[in-house]
Amino acid sequence: MQGIFRYFYHSYSYKSRPNSTGKHADAGSTTLWTHVRNKVRREKLDPQVLQDKDWQRTVISMNGVEVKLSVKFTSREFSLKRMPSRKQTGVFGVKIAVVTKRERSKVPYIVRQCVEEIERRGMEEVGIYRVSGVATDIQALKAAFDVNNKDVSVMMSEMDVNAIAGTLKLYFRELPEPLFTDELYPNFAEGIVLSDPVAKESCMLNLLLSLPEPNLVTFLFLLDHLKRVAERESINKMSLHNLATVFGPTLLRPSEKDSKIPANPTQPITMTDSWSLEVMSQVQVLLYFLQLETLPTPDSKRQSILFSTEV
């Protein structure tokens, strides 16, 4: 299936409830999802039908537990689509320049907090950033960051680390404009396919330094973090390529659908092929920077911005 099934809990009827760490809930979610997937296959539900209609309510019983939930299929194209936003309060769905200016910081507080918590106790978590966190925990953190809840650090310390990772991914996914910007996205897509390695490096690094200051500094901050995650690949199973696959579309996916497929393809290209080509391009762009051993040498003014310890 080329997409995802979203499910929403309406009510529970079991004796034990998830603890504050979310571990019980995470295990329950995995078991529940197995039942949902089996139900979808057994009843041969058509994803297109679920996508075109409202949420489909159902009840699943397992081991004396009865869970009421709604199921809806969303194609992968729509699941990553950025929506325009005029929101100026909070942090989710707000332009990164607005947030950093308001906070008087170079990197948004939410990014710094999530990275700090993940580096504190999630670097050896198998599948970190790939394994989904508990949806209710992610939404709770989103709400807390949006209202600048002073207890957000305490909340994070009590949650499963995958929920922290999910919150960070959600923040970047809900930016009204990708971190690599809509304006420069086509240039990155063109630069990554250059065959001459010297020309490619020059092009990609110049494009990187063309990003707005908040975007550039935040990306470099995240890039360093992801490289440190990959250093524990033998334990967490997250290679640079795996991380690029997770974050590529999140950081580069443009606000509006703007397909960058070959102008003169040798074979007819379907919409699915077009989407796949775009995703591959987005993954390759991020992977290129992840694999880059040295950063460009910016001018003195830009250098003081990039390498300042104050974020």
N, C-alpha and C positions, 0 to 999 in steps of 0.2 A: 504494500500500500504506500502510495507516495504522499504521506502526510502523517498526522498524529491524531489520536483520539484523546479528547479532553474529557475528564470526568470530575464531577462535583458532588461532594457528600451532602446529603440532606439531613440524615439522622442516623444514629447508631443505636443498637440495643444489645450491648454486651457489658459484662461486669467490670472488667479492667479497662482503664483508659490509658492513653500514652503518657509516659512520664515527661518531665520538663526537658530532657535531652533530645526527645524526638525519636529515639532509637526504636521504641516499641511501635511508634506510628510508622516509621520507615519500613519496618519489617511487615507491618500490617498492610501498608500500601502496596508492597511487592506482591503479597499473596492476593490482595484484592484485584490488582491489575491482571494477574494471571487468570482469575475468574472472569473478569471483564473481557479479556482477549478471547478466552474459550467460548464465552457467550456470543461474542460477535461472530466467531467462526462457525459456531453451531447453528446459529439462526441465519447465517449468511446475510448479515446486514450490509446493505450497499453503502459505502462511504459517501457517494454522491448524494444519496437520499438523506443521510444524516447531515450533510453539509448544507443542503438546501432548506432543511426544516429547522424548527426550534429544537432545543435540547430534548432528547428522548429519555424519559424517566423509566427506571427499572429497579427491581429489588433483587439483591443477591444474598443468598443464605449459605453460610459455611460454618460448620462446627458449632452450631447453636448461635451463631452471630448473624444478625440480619442488618444489611446496610442498604439504605435507599440512596440512589444516586442518579445523576443525569449524565448521558453520554452524547457527545457531539464530535463529528469528524471535521477537522480543519486541514485543508491541503497544505503541504509544506510551503508553498508559495505565499499563501495568505498568513501562515503562522509567523513568518519573519517580516512581513510587510510593515514598514514604518508609517505611522499615521501622523498627519500634521497636528501641531499643538500650539495653542496661544497661551498656554499656562505659564505663569510667571512665579508662582509660589511652589514651595516644595522643591524636590530635586528630580523626581521621575517625570519624564516627558518635557523637561525644561532644557533649553539650550545650555551646553556646558559652559559657555562664556558667561552666561547670566549667573549660573551657580557659583563659579569661581570668583566672579566679581563681588557677589553678595557675601561670600565667605571670606573674601580677601585671602584666597589661597591659590596655589598653582595647580593643585590636584584636588578634585572634589573630595569632601570629607567622607562620603560614603565609599569611595574607591579606596581611600587610605585605610578606613576602618575594616573593610572586608578583607583586604589584602593582609593587614596586620593579624587578623584573627586566623586566617587560613595558614599563614606562615607560622603561627604559634602552635597550631595543633592539627593542621590538615595536610601537611606536606607529604606525609607517608600514607594518606588515605587512598586506598585503591580506587582508581577511577575518579579522582577529584576533578571537578568541572564536567565530567562526562556523566556521572551518576546524578540523577535528579534528586533534589531535596524535597522535603514535605511541603506541599503547596501552601498549606495554612501558615506554616512558619515563614515562608518567603513573603506572603502577603502581609503578615504581621510586621516583619522587618521593613517592608516597603512603606507601610503606614507610619511606622516609628520614625524613619528617616525623613519622610515628607513633612512631619510636624515638628522635626528637630527634638525628638524625645530624648531627654537627658539620660534615660535609663537604657538606651539602645545598646550600650556596651555590655551591660548586665544581661540583657535579652540574648545577645549574640553568644555569650559565654555559656548559656544554658541550652542552646540549640545544637542540633546535629550540624557538623561542619559543611555537609552538602547543601544545607539550606542557605548558609552564608555564601557559598559559591554560586548558588542559584540566584541569590539576590544581586550579586555583582553582575552576572550575565544579563539579568533582567534590566538592570539600570542601563547598560550599554544598548540593549535591544530596544528600549523605549525612548532613547534619545530621538528627538524630532529630526535630527540629521546625523548620519554616521560619523564616527570619530575621524574618518578619512575624508569627510565632506562630500557632498553631492558634486560640487564643482570639480574636484580633483579625482574623483573615482574613475572616470573614463581614462584619465591619463595613467593612473596606476595599472588599470587593466591592459592598456597598450604597452606600458613599459615592461611588464612582467613577461611578455612573450618575445622580447628582443633576443635575438640569437647571439649577438656579440656580448660576452660577459662584461667587458669594460664599459660599453655603451649602456648596458642594462644597469650596472652599478651606479654610474653617473646619473642616469635618468631617475632611478628609484630614490637615490639619496637626495637629489635636488627637489624631487616632489615631496619627500618627507619633510624637508626644511621649509617647504612652502605652506605647510599646515599652519593654521592659526595657533598662536602660542598656547592657549589652554589645551587644545587638541594634541599638540606635539608633546608637551610635557607630560600629560596624562598617559599618552601612548607609550612613551619611553619608560614611565614608571611601571606601567602594566607589563611591558615587554621584559623588563628586568625580573619582575616577579615570575612570569611564565617560564623564563629560562631557569630560574631557581627550582621551579616545580619539576621541570624536565630533568634536572640533575638527580632527582630521586626516582627516575624512571624504573630502575630495577625493583623498586618497592611499590610505587604508586601506579605503575604501568601506563603512565602518561608521557609519551614521547613528544618531541617538538611537533611532529606531524599530527599527532592526536590533538594537541592543544590548538594547532592551526585549524584543524577541522572543526573544532568546537567554536573558536572565537572568530575565524575568518568572516563568515557571513554576518556575525553579530557586529563586527567593527566596520565592515565595508558595505554591507547591503544598503543601496541608495534609498532615499525616501520614496521616490517614484520608480516604477518599473522601467528600467532603461537597459534593454538587452544589448550586450556587447558581443554578439556572435559574429563569426567571420562574414565579411561582406559578400564573398563569392564561395560559398561552401560547395564541396564536390558532390555532396549528397543532400537531399532534402532534410531540413532540420525541423523537428516537431517542437512544440512548446516545452515538453519534458526535456528534450535535448538542450534547448536554449537555457532552461533553468539549471541543468546540470553543468553546462559550460560556465555559467556565471558563478556558481558555487565553487567549482574547481578553480576558477580565476581568483576568487576571493581568498580561498585557502592558500593558494600559491603565493599571493602577495604577502600575507602574514608570515607564512613559512620562510619566505625569503629574508625578512627582517629578523626572524627568530634565529636563523642560521648565520646571520651576518656576525662576524667576529668583532669588527670594529665599527663604531659609529662615525659619521662624518665630522670633520673639524669645522664647526661653525665660526662665524666672525666673533670678535670679542664680546659684543653685546649679546648675541644669541648664546654664546658659550656660558656667560654668567647666568643666563636663565636656565639653560639645560642642566647644568651641573651644580646648581645651588642645592644645599641640603634642606632648605626651607620649602616644604611642600604643603 
